[in-house]
Amino acid sequence: MTRKIFGTDGIRGTANTYPMTADNALRIGAAAGRHFRRDKSNGHRVVIGKDTRRSGYMLENALTAGLTSTGMNVLLLGPVPTPAVGLLTRSMRADLGIMISASHNPHYDNGIKFFGPDGFKLDDDSEAEIERILAGDIAPVQPVNIGRAKRIEHGQGRYVEYAKTTIPREVRLSGLKVVVDCANGAAHRAAPEVLWELGAEVVPIGVAPNGYNINLDCGSTSPQTAVAAVREHGADLGICLDGDADRIIIIDEAGTVADGDQIMALFAGMWADTGMLRGETLVTTVMSNLGLERYCNGRGLTMERTNVGDRHVVARMREGGFNLGGEQSGHIVMTDYATTGDGLIAGLQFLAAMVKSGKPASELIRNFEAVPQMLENVKFSPGADPLGSNVVSALIADQEQRIAGQGRILIRKSGTEPLIRVMAECEDEALLKDVVHTIADSVREAGKT
């Protein structure tokens, strides 16, 4: 069955516009409830978390109505990081976990992410089955079997306590000054609290959500605010999270920004040295820099690439029995600690490496020389199919010939936004820019309606 509403990471779109409307969210909740209700008992549970978007209230209530109408009992966590939902779904023996978030997107977008009872994101088959149920008539349960909803006050506290256990008890952050940018999102309370309780001097920014300022000029997609704070306060490290805290970007003491590729390189090398890296393998996506691949090869490690999306990374990790993976964008997946990307736990692992090695962040974030890489996002009009154009296809083939032997080109349609992502890597930066701009201009023209 062709998936219609599920994208790279759950369901996502503009709030109050299909598929992110209240009535559709109610039906999505009912369809998910029908799929996960194993029997006719009244003991089925769903945990729901959300980030700080204004539309989260609307979607939370709608999902709750749909779920309870099919006999599911709903446990409402309120604003918590996405990885907390994965953790608590498993910990609370729930049948399903739901996170209401559009991650790094602007406030006017929202999304619905699903976790299975094992705490991992749903596979393609489960998403397809929910869509199949959604397309038909969804039968409600008898009145006696309608589910209940209950607000859980200690969900964030449980996540905070768990996060602290992921670094050795003897590791203390005393003497370290840390800027943490929470993107006015889901971790605006949890992240500063964890760092403070572990002994760090914390400079929190992006911790005043108002429903509209999530990811606005802050967080992992806009690290400049945190860079300025690191320099102003003389901090030892900057940690930038995104709206639902499953991504991280690191900033060293000089204000240099390190993406997920550099963080993964550090962890892969450290874990390989201690025998912790299972299968001597790091799992990344097609977007990761060629320099990371060269670094892994130079260390005698294997780097495997998947399609974009941490869900695909995790699927390959589970299939191969690997325990480290992620994305250049900052999803760092460590299945020894979490079932999905966790920006806070990744930040704690980086801080632990600083403490254990006695090295400043600047010596830990430069693990390989990145091959020049350029990405241009091209918006297209509704109904347009720029990648289906023969003109665009022919031009891309021509540009691939130009760059052959010197780099690579990757063109893909976003799974969460109406964008075509045009990415290329090449040692010749002038050629790189010309290739990307040429393809982007062609895609832009074909994307008009």
Buried (B, 14 or more C-beta within 10 A) or exposed (E): EEEEBBBBBBBBBBBEEEBBBBEBBBBBBBBBBBBBBEEEEBEBBBBBBBBBBBBBEBBBBBBBBBBBBBBBBBBBBBBBBBBBBBBBBBBBEBBBBBBBBBBBBBBBBBBBBBBBBEBBBBEEEBBBBBBEBBEEEBEBBEEEBBBEBEEBEEBBEBBBEBBBEBBEEEBBBEEBBBBBBBBBBBBBBBBBBBBBBBBBBBBBBBBEBEEEBBBBEBBBBBBEBBBBBBBEBEBBBBBBBBBBBBBBBBBBBEBBBBBBBBBBBBBBBBBBEEEBBBBBBBBBBBBBBBBBBBBBEEBEBBBBBBBBBBBBBBBBBBEBEBBBBBBBBBBBBBBEBBBBBBBBBBBBBBBBBBBEEEEBBBEBBBBBEBBBBBBBEBEBEEEBEBBEBEEBBEBBEEBBEBBEEBBBBBBBBBBBBBBBBBBBBBEBEEBBBBBBEBBBBBBBEBBEE
